[in-house]
Amino acid sequence: MAGCAATQHNADWPLGPMPTNNFTAPPIPEVRVAYIGCGGMGSAHINNLVRIPGCRITVLCDIVPERAERNADKVVKAGFPRPKLYTAGEMDWKNACASADVDLVYTATPWRWHVPICLEAMENGKHAATEIPLALTLDECWQMVETAERTQRHCVMMENCCYGRSEMIVLNMIRKGALGEILHAEAGYMHDLRAVKHDQNGEGVWRRQHAIDRDANLYPTHGLGPVAQAMNINRGDAFDYLVSMSSTSRGLEDYAIEQFPEGHPVRSETYRLGDVNFCMIKTKLGHTITVGHDCNLPRPYSRISLLQGTKGIVQGYPNRVYIEGVSKPHQWDELLDHVEEYEHPLYKRLAEAAKGAGHGGMDFFEDVRLIESLNRGEAMDMDVYDGASWSVITHCTELSNADRSRPVDIPDFTRGRWKSRKPLAILG
Ligand SMILES: NC(=O)c1ccc[n+]([C@@H]2O[C@H](COP(=O)([O-])OP(=O)(O)OC[C@H]3O[C@@H](n4cnc5c(N)ncnc54)[C@H](O)[C@@H]3O)[C@@H](O)[C@H]2O)c1
C-alpha cells in the first residue's frame, strides 16, 4: 500500500546504522504527527510523511480550511484514518499542540509562528520540528534551546539542503579526509524571489514584510547549514564572531514599479533589506566562512557551496572538485567523477524511494531522517543548537549592518559543549 500505518518499519525498508552522540529521547515506534501550516512546503512534507514508515498524521491545522481538507484527503487516500482538523483561526495551533494523539508537532507556517508553535508543542510534551528558520531573534533562539533542554524534547530545524546529493557527497569526501583540514567556506542563498515575494496568495502574503522591516541576512541556513556540518560547527568548532555588510536596496522597488499598476499599494513600499548582504564568520578554531544573501535581483540560483581544505577544494554551481594528487594540476574535476568513491550511503539507501519528492528528493531524505531518528530514539542530525546557531546569523548580521559592519559575537548555544560534542557521522 502507498502509506504504511504499521508501527514498525516495513520489512523491505532499508535501515541505516545506529546513532552517534548528543540528546536522545525514548524510541517512538509510530510517530503521530500534527502538521501545522498546509501551504506550499507543508503539503510537500505531508506528501512525504504519508509514504514514510513509522509515522502517521493524526492532526492537520491551517487558517485556510480548504488546505487542511485537501491534505486530509491525501492522508486518507494513503490508507490512514482521517486526521483531526484545526482550522478555527490564527491561534488554533494551540489546540493542535495540546491534542493527546500527537508525538511530534511539525510546522511549515510563516516565520513568525515557528517559535510560538514549537514552544507550545514542547510545553505539551511533544517533540517539535519546524521549517527554516528556527527563530527570528536572539531571545527566541535562547527560548528554543532552553525549552528543549528543560522539557527534554527535540526541537529540530528542518534544513533540507543538508540532504542535497552533492552536499552529502562533499560531507562524505571530507569525513574520508580527501580535502584535508577545511579552513574556509563560502555559502549563500542567492535566489531571485521577486515574484515569490510579490505573490498575493502564497509566501508574498507574509514574506515581503521581513524585507520591509530588516536589513540582515534573512535566510542564512540553506547555504550555511551544509558547510557548518562539514566544518563541525557545534561539534568540535563553533562560530565566534562575524562582520556584515549590505548593498543598497533597489530590486523589490523596481519590480513593484514594473509589475503593479499606478496607485497599487505595493508601489509605495520601501525596504530596509539591502539587496546583497555578505557576512564573514570567524570560527573558534580560526577558520572562516562567508555567507551571502541575494534574493531581490535578477540572477540564476546558487548556494555557492565552496569548501577549501588543505588538500583540495569543492565548489558548487556547477559542482566541481580539485583533489591534490588526484585531479590534474590546476584543473577542476566534475564532482560526479568521484561519485563511486564518495556517494553518501543515505543517498544510496533512499534515492529510489525519494524519486519525485520536493527539491530533487532532499525534502524526503530530511523527513525520513526525522522520523527514523524518533522511531529509534536516536540523536537528530540537526539539533536545537544547530538550528539556533545557523538562524541567529540573521540577528548578528542585522546588528553588524547597523553599526558600520563592526564585529558582533555569535552566541554559543552549546555553552562550551561544542568542544566535546562529536562531529556528525556519515549515517547510512
Ligand atoms: N526548505 C525549503 O526549501 C523551503 C521552501 C519554501 C518555504 N520554506 C519554509 O516553509 C515555511 C512555509 O513556507 P511556504 O512556502 O509553505 O508558505 P505558504 O504561505 O505557502 O504556507 C504557509 C501556510 O501556513 C498557513 N498559516 C498561516 N498562519 C497560520 C497559523 N497561524 N496557523 C496555522 N496555519 C497558518 C497558511 O494558510 C499557509 O497554508 C516558511 O518557514 C518557509 O521559510 C522552506
The ligand as an SDF file (V2000), in Angstrom:
LIG
                    3D

 44 48  0  0  0  0  0  0  0  0999 V2000
   13.2080   24.3570    2.9980 N   0  0  0  0  0  0  0  0  0  0  0  0
   12.7940   24.8820    1.8570 C   0  0  0  0  0  0  0  0  0  0  0  0
   13.3110   24.5990    0.7860 O   0  0  0  0  0  0  0  0  0  0  0  0
   11.6370   25.8250    1.9030 C   0  0  0  0  0  0  0  0  0  0  0  0
   10.9990   26.2420    0.7270 C   0  0  0  0  0  0  0  0  0  0  0  0
    9.9000   27.0860    0.8330 C   0  0  0  0  0  0  0  0  0  0  0  0
    9.4710   27.5090    2.0860 C   0  0  0  0  0  0  0  0  0  0  0  0
   10.1220   27.0930    3.1950 N   0  0  0  0  0  0  0  0  0  0  0  0
    9.6810   27.4950    4.5410 C   0  0  0  0  0  0  0  0  0  0  0  0
    8.4170   26.8940    4.7920 O   0  0  0  0  0  0  0  0  0  0  0  0
    7.6270   27.7530    5.5820 C   0  0  0  0  0  0  0  0  0  0  0  0
    6.2980   27.9760    4.8830 C   0  0  0  0  0  0  0  0  0  0  0  0
    6.5330   28.4640    3.5970 O   0  0  0  0  0  0  0  0  0  0  0  0
    5.5310   28.1450    2.4070 P   0  0  0  0  0  0  0  0  0  0  0  0
    6.2400   28.4480    1.1450 O   0  0  0  0  0  0  0  0  0  0  0  0
    4.9250   26.8150    2.5800 O   0  0  0  0  0  0  0  0  0  0  0  0
    4.4500   29.2870    2.6990 O   0  0  0  0  0  0  0  0  0  0  0  0
    2.9060   29.2370    2.3700 P   0  0  0  0  0  0  0  0  0  0  0  0
    2.4340   30.6320    2.5860 O   0  0  0  0  0  0  0  0  0  0  0  0
    2.6740   28.5330    1.0760 O   0  0  0  0  0  0  0  0  0  0  0  0
    2.3120   28.2980    3.5190 O   0  0  0  0  0  0  0  0  0  0  0  0
    2.1190   28.7140    4.8530 C   0  0  0  0  0  0  0  0  0  0  0  0
    0.8240   28.0650    5.3530 C   0  0  0  0  0  0  0  0  0  0  0  0
    0.6660   28.4020    6.7250 O   0  0  0  0  0  0  0  0  0  0  0  0
   -0.7060   28.7280    6.9310 C   0  0  0  0  0  0  0  0  0  0  0  0
   -0.7780   29.5680    8.1090 N   0  0  0  0  0  0  0  0  0  0  0  0
   -0.5120   30.8810    8.2460 C   0  0  0  0  0  0  0  0  0  0  0  0
   -0.6900   31.2840    9.5120 N   0  0  0  0  0  0  0  0  0  0  0  0
   -1.1030   30.1970   10.2070 C   0  0  0  0  0  0  0  0  0  0  0  0
   -1.4820   29.9710   11.5640 C   0  0  0  0  0  0  0  0  0  0  0  0
   -1.4550   30.9590   12.4720 N   0  0  0  0  0  0  0  0  0  0  0  0
   -1.8640   28.7300   11.9280 N   0  0  0  0  0  0  0  0  0  0  0  0
   -1.9060   27.7130   11.0190 C   0  0  0  0  0  0  0  0  0  0  0  0
   -1.5640   27.8770    9.7130 N   0  0  0  0  0  0  0  0  0  0  0  0
   -1.1720   29.1000    9.3160 C   0  0  0  0  0  0  0  0  0  0  0  0
   -1.1230   29.4400    5.6470 C   0  0  0  0  0  0  0  0  0  0  0  0
   -2.5020   29.4710    5.4700 O   0  0  0  0  0  0  0  0  0  0  0  0
   -0.4130   28.5700    4.6120 C   0  0  0  0  0  0  0  0  0  0  0  0
   -1.1990   27.4900    4.1960 O   0  0  0  0  0  0  0  0  0  0  0  0
    8.4490   29.0210    5.7750 C   0  0  0  0  0  0  0  0  0  0  0  0
    9.0910   28.9510    7.0040 O   0  0  0  0  0  0  0  0  0  0  0  0
    9.4790   28.9830    4.6800 C   0  0  0  0  0  0  0  0  0  0  0  0
   10.6700   29.6300    5.0480 O   0  0  0  0  0  0  0  0  0  0  0  0
   11.1880   26.2580    3.1230 C   0  0  0  0  0  0  0  0  0  0  0  0
  1  2  1  0
  2  3  2  0
  2  4  1  0
  4  5  1  0
  4 44  2  0
  5  6  2  0
  6  7  1  0
  7  8  2  0
  8  9  1  0
  8 44  1  0
  9 10  1  0
  9 42  1  0
 10 11  1  0
 11 12  1  0
 11 40  1  0
 12 13  1  0
 13 14  1  0
 14 15  2  0
 14 16  1  0
 14 17  1  0
 17 18  1  0
 18 19  2  0
 18 20  1  0
 18 21  1  0
 21 22  1  0
 22 23  1  0
 23 24  1  0
 23 38  1  0
 24 25  1  0
 25 26  1  0
 25 36  1  0
 26 27  1  0
 26 35  1  0
 27 28  2  0
 28 29  1  0
 29 30  1  0
 29 35  2  0
 30 31  1  0
 30 32  2  0
 32 33  1  0
 33 34  2  0
 34 35  1  0
 36 37  1  0
 36 38  1  0
 38 39  1  0
 40 41  1  0
 40 42  1  0
 42 43  1  0
M  CHG  2   8   1  16  -1
M  END
$$$$
